[in-house]
Each structure stands twice: as C-alpha cells, then as structure tokens.
Amino acid sequence: MFSGQRSLRTKIIWLALVPTAIVLIAVSGVTYFVYKRVSQQLIQERYAYLAMEAATRLGENLEVYERLLAELAQEEDIRSLDTGRQRLVLERWGNRLYPFDGGIVIANAKGVIMWSQPLRFDWIGHDLSDTLYFVELQHGAAVVYSGLMSDRALFGQDMTLVGVPFLDSDGQPGGMVAGVFQMNYPQLSPIYAEMLKVGVSQQRYAYLVDAEGRVLFHPDASQVGTDLSYLYAVKRALYGRGGAAIIERRPGEALIVGYAPVPGAGWALLVQEDWNQAMSPIRRFTQLLLASLLVSLLIPLVFVYLGIQRMTRPITALAEGAERLANGDFTHIVSVNTGDELQRLAHQFNMMSRRLAASYATLEYKVEERTRELSTLNAIAATVSRTLDLQRILDSALAQTTEAMGVRTGGLYLLEENSRRLYLAAQTGLGPDVMPETATCPVDAEFPGGVLQSKIPLVLTDASALSRLQALTSGEAPVRSLAAVSLPAKGGVLGVLFVASPSYREFTPHEIGLLTSIGQQIGVAVENARLFAREQTRVRQLQVINEINRRITQILSLHELLPYVAQALQEAFDYYCVRILLREEEGQELVLRAVAGDSAACMPLSSRFSALEGEMGRVVAAGERVLSIEPRDRAGEAAGGILVPIKIAARVIGILEIRTHDLAACAAVDLDALQTFADQVAVAIENARLYERSRDLATVEERNRLARELHDSVTQSLFSIVLNAEAANALLTKDVDRTRQIIERLQEVAQDALAEMRSLIYELRPPHLGEEDLDSALQRYADIVQRRYQLPVTLHLAGETPLPRDLEQTLYRIAQEALANVIKHAQARHAEIALVRDHHEVSLTIRDDGVGFDPASLAHDSHAFGLVSMRDRTELLGGIFDVTAKPGEGTCVHVRIPLQGMTPRE
C-alpha cells in the first residue's frame, strides 16, 4: 500500500542535504554571476579603451596629413592656379606626399579639378562643386574628409580624400588641395598601418567607417564599401560617443565591439573580436566551481547518511508496528530502548494498541448509530430546503425524529405570535382526536411551558405526573418516559419538541444531543416559514394598497373618493372598522366623512371629534401616526388600531383610523407603507377639492362672460327695440310709411336679439352634448361662431374611440374657451380645430392666424383666467396643456389627455 513512498531515512537525508546543496549552489551561482558580469564589464571597458586609443592615434596621424596639405596649400605656385607651376611644386615635394597613396588633387574655386599628381587625365576637369566636402570648404571649413567615393563614372575607382582650402593671389578662396587614399588595396594604406597597432589577429581586428557608415578600411578587402550604418556601435560612434557593445551576429554567435569617433575626421574606428574567445578565461573558472560544488555535496552526504542510520532504526520499528496495527494486529508490541522521546513514544503506541483492541468491538455499533443520526439531520435539512410550508415541515421533521429516536409518540408545540399561549402544531402517536383544551396551553404551564421558559432539555423516566401530557394520549397507552427540548431561533424560543415512550426508557445524553440539534433545525425552519408567510401577506397588502392608490387618483369627487377608500381598505385587510375624518377649516374639530365595517351602523357620518385632545389630538399636533391598544365595545374584546395622519406638506388635513381585533394585523402592514398610502389619499383629497374649486370658478367665469355678452349684444338690441317702438308710436298717425319702416326694422332687431339669446344659451349649456357625441357638438359650435362672428372655422376629426361623458364636456369647454379668446383678442381671419383620438390618448388643437402674443407677458397676468381655466381642466384629468404663440404669427393651443383607466360613455 505504501510501497511507492520514500523511507524516513531518505527523507531525513534529503532534508539535511538539500538545504546545504541549495546554499552551495546559490553561493556558486552568485559567484559565477558576479565574476561573469565583472569580466564582461572589464572586457567591454578594455575594448572601449582600445578603440578610443586607436582612434586618438589615428586622429593624430590625420592631423599630420592635414598640416602637410596645409603647408602645401601655402605654396605660391599652388595658389597661382597655373598648372605648370603647380606640377613643378608637386614634383619638388616628391616623397613628402607618400602617405597619400592615391595622389594629390588640386581644384579651383569652382570645384573643377585642374591638376593631379600622379597625372590622371580622367580626373582633370571633373566638377566637385556639388560634393558635400567641397561645400563645407566653401562655408569656411579648415579641413574636410570625404566618405567612400564610389562614383566610378566620376573617378573610376573607390577612394577617400582629405582636403584643405587655399587662397588665390588676391586673397580670395582659390580652391582646394586634397590628398587621396586608395581603397583597392587598403592593407597598403598608411592609415591601415596605424590600425594594425591595435593588435589585429585572427580573432581580433579593427576597421574604419566613414560618416555615412560605409567601411573605409578593413582587413578583408571585400568588406570595403559595406554599409554598416544600422549597427548600434556604428551609430554611437558617428554621434561622437565611445564605448563597447556585445552584438549577436547570428544565433549562438556574438561579437564584442569597441567603438570610438576619429577626432576631426567624422569617421568611426571599431575594434572587434569573437565574444566566446574573449570570454574563454571564465570557462576554466566555471569548471573549478563545478568541481568544488561536487566535493562540497559529497562530503555532507556521507556524514549525514552515517549519522541518520542510527537515529532511524527505532522510528522504523514504530512504522512497522503502526502498519501491523493498521492491518488489525492489535497484539503487536514495539520495543525501543533509546532512553529518549522515541522510547516514550513507543510506550504510548503500545497503550494505544491495547485501547484500540478494547474499543474496536463497539466501533461498528457507534458508526452505525452516528450514521443514522446524520441521516436524520440530513433528511430534515432536505425537507426544510425544499419547502416553506410550515405544516409540511413540522410533520416531516416529527416523523424523522421519532424514527431516529426509536419511539412512536411525539409532538411539536409552537408559541402563538403576539400571545402567551402554546398550541400543538404537529403530533404522532397521541391518538386521532386531541381535545382543544389539551392541544393549547399557557406558556406558564409546567409542561411544555417549563421547557420553553427555561430553554433546558427536560428528561423524565416517569412522566405519569404530567396530567396534561397524559390527557393528550386520548385513550392510548399512557406515557411513561419523556424527552423535550426547546426550538430556538434568532427571534427567541418558538416552541417545544418532545418524544415519549409508553414503557420505561432512559434517554442517553447522546440522544438528547441529537434531539437538541433537531430542535435547532426545526426552530430555524419555523422562523423562516413564518417570515415567508409574513412577506407574502405584506406583498399582497402592498399590492392592494397600490391598486387603491391607482384608483383614487381617478376619482375627483370627495363624495365618491372617501367612501371608496374606506370600503376598499376594510375589505382588503378584513379590518372591523375603517374611518376617515377630515379637519375643518378652523382646525378645532374632525368630522367623520367616511366609515366602513361593523361599526358603520353605530357611527353616523358627520360625527365630530376634538382635534385638540386625546389620541386624535396627538396625531393632529405632531403629524405622526399613533399605534393604540384600547378596549372596544365588541364582546369585551381588546382592539388594536392605527391612527395615521392625512397631511399635505406639514399640515394635517385629516386622520385615517384603522381598528382590528387581530392585534397582529396592526403590525402586518408596514407602517411606512400605510403612511405613504395616507399621503396618497391626501393628494387625492386635495385634487378633488381643487377640482371642485375649479368648477366653481369656471361657473363664475361663465356667468361673468354671459353677463358681458348680454350687455354687449342682447341688452343693446333690446334697447334698440324700445327706441324703435317709441318712434313708431310717435309717427303712427303722422307718417304711416315711416311707421311701417320702423316696425320692419323693429322686427329685424327682435329677430337678431332672439338669435343672439339662443347662441348664448347654447354656449352656456349645450343641450346636445347629452344627446349627441363631441364631434357633432364641435361642428355645431363652429357653425355658430362662423355665422355670428364671420370667422371661418375648419374642423378636423380623426379616430372613433368613444370618450367618457366628463372628458367630452371638458374638451368642449376648452374648445369653447379657446375660440372665445380668438374672437376677443386674436383679430384672426381663420381658425382651425383638430380632434385626434386613439386607444391611448385624445388630443385637441385650436390654431388661429391672428396677431398672436408673447406667453411670457401673461405669466403674471391675473386677467388671463381663460388660459388658467383651460390648464386646470386639463391637468385635473392628468393631461398636458401647452400654448405656442408668437407676436404676428398666431396662436396654437394643444391639449393631450391619456385615456388609461377611463370608462367610455355608453
């Protein structure tokens, strides 16, 4: 079974050796790393120094060449620009010009080559004015160095040159004297001879590049002209920096390159060697490190192995004894005589073997018993997790408990919420009929109240003295032995769980512990189920409150609103009484305006209560709800109630009173939600009052308008009739023809007055709105306006959705008021009415082409009652009122009213 595992001896060896090996390897590795880094740094510094030293010497030699050319340029014959004289000077200088293996070139001020030594007719006449180095001379440079000149069309070969300027006889720039270095055979160049001093070998060599990064001098002639400007070292050197870098030429092959700029020439000198060759000394040191590490590992291993051999023998004996013990051999004895902790361990091991042998016989029984207990707890937990039905949880848990305890009788008492009584919620083995007087009991009863109050398990081997328990058996065999535990939860103790046996039985502490665990699970389950039931009740109550809130916003009559609220709230929550009291304007008394429930018959409406005293006075004064418990005249039962203020802002305008015999119902509804409901009722009451005031104001306005119309039209017509009648009476005997004309005029005026009076009566109360629909009424009113005021009115109708009677009346009044404003103020030539309706909303638009106005100018105008009246009518129905106007561009009145929740007229 354990053959794949390593022995303790091996582990100890590994534990002792591995740290030592790690330390040695770490020290060796750090040493190697430091040595390698230092070696690399030293090698790089060495090559940087070599390159700088070589570049400095090369720069010094180039200065010699510069001075030689400068001295040549001072010759008068050279400055004369006479080729014959120049040839003689060059011949006279002879061997002094030997460094320039390519010869000497003389160019005039325009850059044209005039002469060369040796004579090269293919060079003479070439124009160098566009070359960079000649341009630099023209701008005042004292000496110039060219790059690799590879224009074979110009010179026929690769070369580089160094040039200095000279002046003509008049002191003006006369041209250039340049020394040429050949590139065909760089090994023969004096410049390359200076590079050899760096220490060129097979592994190390130096080379020179021009300002453009092309190779000037190289041990390998085939590399001359190669573009190396992309190399990091070349770039750094051409920027005037010196140093060294490691360059990977190809995978696994690297070079160490030292670089430095050549002073004054704009060239770069590079010294290069194979990196592996440069680092060859460190390899020998690495081999020495490895050998030292191997010796350091072998020596500790030998000593550790020899020392551990003796230590592990007793441990091996203990391991063999443990293996035999695991195989069931409890008689094996381990013998260790070391005189230390291992000997004491062996002694304890032998004692453990004897105890295991003694307890092995009962182990299987205990395992089986524990498994059964865990199964019971798991089964109860599974039931609790699957359902929140309280009765189902109790029945299942009780059945599992009695089965696990090996009894047939058991029961569960639960504490009633908001009371001091226990009731038998579930039972088994107590008989089919349990008397109500025994199924419930006060919490101070000896059983089960004592367990509930003390929270201590009750165990009785003789329970015959518990009369209430014996009464529960209902003719069954009496109970002798009993075990009971409480049902704890976060909210306190919720009840009592008991099991009983008709015969003598001693419940062990282990069984009481199991019963206590079951009681804890049942307590949590009962609390969760009750919380779930409360939340469901609360959700249903909030849904009802929301529905009532939605409905009351559509009722604009206090006579309909208050009775509906009281009746709906009483029926939804089964309260025995719901009352709504409104505060009078003076604020001294509350008047009962609506009542619903059992007390409706004995509590007449308009009953008055003081708003300054008692609980109602507290609510009015503080503006906060009051929870009260007072005796009520209904079979002497106690009643619980909530007094909730109905207020607008901080002003209490009434009280919502709720009474119930179920005291728990007062707490079932969230008090904040009930206050929110009361606030919504307050808003609905205020809307209804505003609506009634608006209707009153509209009536007054209609009367005032009718009075003005009567004074402006009908009264004037009647006065004209009186004058014409007096004139006809005066001329009756004198001038019959004149009298006849006056009587005819009198008839016309009377007919006009009659038509005017009928028009005013129609505007005041259109009788056909109760008989016809809104479309016909608007069409008839448009015709009257057109006949009476000579104002053309166009009517557009869309949609056939039927509208409620009140909504039709409101839309008609708004159209009437808007056209009245057009007639009085707009000076319009044409007006238009558009009525559009669908299943969601109705819209009314009245537009004219009159003089218009500035809406901002009427914002604080107290005489703009017509617009205020139209806006109030619209907003009372939950609609949107909008006026668009601009001076000189007419006016548009637009009304939109939603149809959701409205009942259409039949």
Buried (B, 14 or more C-beta within 10 A) or exposed (E): EEEEEEEBBEEBBEEBBEEBBEEBEEBBEEEBEEBBEEBBEEBBEBBBBBBBBBBBBBBEBBBEBBEBBBEBBEBEBBBBBBEEBBBEBBEEBEEEBEBBBBBBBBBBBEBBBBBBBEEBEEBBEBEBEEBEBBBBBBEEBEBBBBBBBBEEEBBEBBBBBBBBBBBBEEEEBBBBBBBBBBBEEBEEBBBBEBBEEBEBEEEBBBBBBBBEBBBBBBBEBEEBBBEBEEBEBBBBBBEEEBBBBBBEEEEEEBBBBBBBBBBBBBBBBBBBBBBBEBBEEBEEBEEEBEEBBEEBBEEBBEEBBEEBEEEBEBBEBBBEBBEBBEEEEBEBEBEBEBEEEBBEBBEEBBEEBEEEBEEEEEEEEEEEBEEEBEEBBEBBBEBBEEBBBBEBBBBBBBBBBBBBBEBBBBBBBBBBEEEEBBBBBBBBBBBEEBEEEBBBBEBEBBBBBBBBEEEEBBBBEEBEEBEBBBBBBEEBEEBBBBBBBBBBBEEEBBBBBBBBBBEEBEBEEEBBEBBBBBBBBBBBBBBBBBEEEBEEBBEEBBEBBBEBBEBBBBBBEBEEBBBBBBBBBBEBBEBBBBBBBBBEEEEEBBBBBBBBBBBBEEEEEEEEBEBBEEBBBBBBEEEEBBEBEEEBEBEEEEBBBBBBBBBEEEEBBBBBBBBBBBBEBBBEBEEEBBBBBBBBBBBBBEBBBBBEEBBEBBEEBBEEBBEEBBEEBBBBBBEBBEEBBEBBEEBBEEEEEBBEBBBEBBEEBBEBBEBBBEBBEBBEEBEEBEEBBBBEBBBBBBEBBBEBBEBEBEBEBEEEEEBBBBBBBBBBBBBBBBBBBBBEBBEBEBBBBBBBBEEEBBBBBBBBBBBBBEBEEBEEEEEBBBBBBBBBBBBBBBBBBEBBBEEEEBBBBBBBBEBEEBEEBE
